[in-house]
Amino acid sequence: MKKLLALVLCAALLLTCTGCSAFMEGFQEGLQGALQDAANEANKEIARGTVDGNVYSSEYSGLTFTKPDSWTYATDEEIADTMEVGADVIDADSFAETLGQMATVYDMMVIDMESGSNVSIMYENLQLTNGGAMTAEAYADVLKGQFDELKEMNYTVSNTETVSLGGEDWLRMTTSVEYSGISMTQAYYLRASGTVMMAVVITVLGDTELSSVEAMFS
């Protein structure tokens, strides 16, 4: 299970670092304060999704996800631990402010403890990591380049296409991954909203089909 958790974190790290160089340049040029103010303004309408029983829903992303009974949602404390922050930092009242200060925040994580298949939903503040807005297509191109830097994993991009998820168009980049003898499919669903990149990462292992997890969204 530790290997599977490491894979989830690896996906998050890729998304977090997409615009790292631009982020550092911004600081080097003394633009931290200006970027922070702009980020706070751009992200003020972002709201945390909610979980009620088996159903996660988000007015901001427009996504609803209904998990099978055998899957488990991560608690706020577990999500906060992943981000290395306190749980109060990602509560409903603080979520928008947190995204104004951090490169990436998680909204939801859910896992099938038996197979290891999992879903993560996160948002990246492009104002901080890229200095401004970025298309999903450009973001996917950066991700492709970063796959080669993961020496311990073997990523192969099979296709990139626009698909419907929860009734909205998302750019889906599907990859096959080999990690410590484990074979899996990992799909990145990307949609830009101003200076925020919304990202859904679905990882399927064993007999789980990607289409069956996509069908859990509405």
N, C-alpha and C positions, 0 to 999 in steps of 0.2 A: 504493500500500500504506500510505503514511503516513495517508491519509484513513481507511482501514479501521481502522488501529490507533487512531486518534483516536476512532472510534466505539465501540470496545471500552472505551476509557478513559472515554468519556462515560457509558456504561452504569454503569460502576463508580462514577463520581462521583455519579450520581443515587442509587445505593444507599447510598453512604457518607454522603450529606448528608441522608438522610431525616429524621433526628431532630436535626439540627445545633442548632436553637434550644434544645431541651431540654438538650443537652450543654453549651452555653455557660452556661445558667442554673444548671446543676449546679455548674460551676466558680465562678460568681459568688457562689453561696451557700456556698462553702467546703466542698463535699461531695466533692471529688476523691478523698480517701483512702477514704472509705466506699464510693463507687462502685467504686473499684478493687478493694477487698477482695471486694465482692459479685460483681463480674465474674469475678475469678479463681476463686471458688468455683463459680459457675454454669458456667464453661467448662472445668473441669478434666477432664471426660470426653471432650472433643472430641479427635479424632485426625485427622491428615492422611491423605488418600487416597493410594493407591499406583498407579503405572503400571508394567505389565509387558507389554512389547511394544506391541500395539495396544489393550490393555485397561486402563482406569482403574477402580478400585473403591474405595468408601468404606464402611466399616462404620458410620460415624457417620450419614451421610445415607441409607445403604441403596442408593445408586446405583451401578450399573455401566455404563460407557460403552465401547463398542467402536468405534474409529474405522476408517474405510476406510484402505487403505494410502496413499492420496494425501494424507491429512490429516496434520498435524504437531502434536504436543504441544509446548507451550512448556516450556523447561527451567526448573529451579528458579531459575537465575540470571535468566532473562528475566522470570519471575513476580516475583521480588524487585525487579528494576529497575522494573517497573510500580508496585510498592508503595513504591519509593524506600527500600528497606531492604537489608541484606545477606542473602545466601542462607541463612546460618545461622539467621536469625530465623524462617524458615518451615520448617525441617527438622522431622522427626517428633518430636524431643525438645522442641522449643521452640514448636510450633504452638499448643498450648492456652494457654500463657503469653502468646504474642503477641496472641491474640485478647482476652485480658484487659486488654491495654494499648492496642490499636488499635481504631478503630471498625470497620474492615472488613479481612478477610484473604482472599486468593485461595487456593483449593485446587487448581484445575485450569484451564488454558486450552488450547484446541485450535483449529486453523484449517485451512481448505482454502485453500492459497496460490493456487490457480487462480481460484476464484470470490470468495474473501474471506469466505465463510460461516464462522461460528465459534461456539464454545460457551465460556462461562466459568462456573465454579462458585465461589461466594464465600459467606462468612458475615459477618453484621453483629452486633456486640455491642450489643444493644438497651439493656443496662444503662448503657452509655456514651452512646448517641445518643438514647435516649428515656426514660431514667430507670427502665426496667423493661420488662416483657413487652408485646407488641403483637401483635394478630392479623394474619394475612396480608391480610385484607380491609381493615383500617385502614391497613396499610402500602401497599397498592395505591392507596388513595385519596390518600395523600400523594404517591406517585409521579405520579399523574395531574396533580396540581396543579403539580408541578415541570416537567412537560413544557412547559408554557406559557412557562417562563423560559428555555428553550433557543432563543434567537432565531435561531441559525444553522441550526436543524433544524426540520422540520415533522412533528410527531408527531400521529397520529390513532389513538385507541384504538378498535379494532373490536369487541372483546368481552372479557369477564372471566368465566371459568368454572372449575369444578373438573375437573381431568383426572387421569388416572393416568400417573405417570412412574416407571418402575422398580418398579411394584407398589404405590406409595404415592399418596395423594391430594395434589395440589399445586394451588394457585390459579394459573391461567394468565391473564395479561393480555397480549393480543396487540395489537401496534401496527403501523401502517405508517409509514415514515419516508422523508422526502426530505432528502438531505444532499449539498450541492455537486453537484447533478445526478444523484445516485445514488439509486435507489429500492430499498427493502429492507423486509423484515418482521422485526420484533424482538419476541420473546416473553419475558416475565418469568415464571418459575415460582417461587412463594413458598410456604414452609412454615415455620411457627414451631415452635421447640423450646425451651421455657422462655424464657430471655432472649436467645436467638439466633435470628436470621432467616436461614434457609437460602435461597439464591437461585441459580437457574440462569438464565442469559441466553443465549438462542439467537438469533443474527442470521443470516438467510439472504438471499443475493443471487443474481442470475442465475437459472439454471434449478433451483436447489436448492429443494426443497419442505420446509416446516416439518415435515410428517409423516414425511419420510424421516430427518430428524435425530432426531426423537423416537424413531423405531424403533431408533436406535443405543443407546438406554438399555434396561437390563433390571434 
